[in-house]
């Protein structure tokens, strides 16, 4: 019985907070109080037409490869990383997958 009293007390406090919030900041409900149709409340958004050409041009410009260019890493001579780390990076490169969609295999 004690749990029910605690729950009632919590719900009453929450209701008081909701009323105070609505009085200060307005109604928090998504539903309008007037008789508007559902289509007016929840308008559908038009999906943009993404052509293959648009997708190809966007993917080419947004990817900056970290792979070595022409067998050389960029800024290899200017790096401030320890020589051990640079040697490990150059001698044990991480394989970069061909597919833009990562796959995982054991």
N, C-alpha and C positions, 0 to 999 in steps of 0.2 A: 504494500500500500504506500510505503514511503517513496518508492520509485515513481508512482503515478503523481504524487504531490510535487516531486522535483520536476517531472516533465511538464506538468501544468504551470508551474512557476516559470520555467524556462520559456514556454510558449507565450505566456502572458507578457514577459519582458520583451520577447522578440516582437510581439504584436505592437507594443507601445513604441518600440524603436522604429518599426515600419511606419506607424502613423505619424510620428514626429518627422521622419525623413520625407514622407509624402507631403507633409504640411510645409516644410522648408524648401524642398527641391522639386516638388511636383510628383505626379504619379509615376511609379516605376514599372507599371504593367505595360506589356506590349500591345494589349488590346485597347482600342479607343473606346471611350464611353458613349460616343454617338453611334448611330446605326450605319456605320460604313461597312461595305462588303469586305469579305476576306481578301479579294483581289486588290483592294485599295491598301489594305494593311500590309500584305506580303507581296510586293511587286516582284515580278521575275526580272532577273538581270539578263541582258543579252550576252551570249558568249561570243567573244571576238572570233573572227574567221582567221585561223592560223594556217596559212598555206604552207606547203612544203618548202617553198623558196624562203619564206620568212623564218621558218624554224632553222633551216640550214644556215642562213646568214647570222642569226642570233647565236647559234651554238659555236660557230667559228670565231666570233668576236669575243665571246664571254669566257672562253677557256684560255688560260695562260699556262702553257706546258712548263713543267719543271724538269723535263727530260733534257739531257745534254744536247746542245745544238751543235751539229757537226762533230760529235765526239767530245766536245768540251763543255764543261759546266760554266754557266755565266758567273762572273766574279770569283772564279776559283783562285786567282792570284791576289785578290783584294780581301779575301775573307778574314774574319777575326776569330774563326773557329780554331780549336787546337789542331795541330798537324795530324795527330792520331785520328781524329774524327774525320778530317778531310780525306785522309788515305783510306779509311774504312768505307767512306761514302763512294769514293771513286772506284776502289777495287771490288766492292760488293754492292753493285747498284740494285735498287729495288725495281723489279719488273713492272712496267707500266702496262696495264691491260689495253688491248686494242678496242674493246667494246666500251661504249660510254655507260653501259649498265653493268654495275659490279656483280660478280657472281662469287659464290663461296663453295668450295669443294674440299672434301677431306681426302 
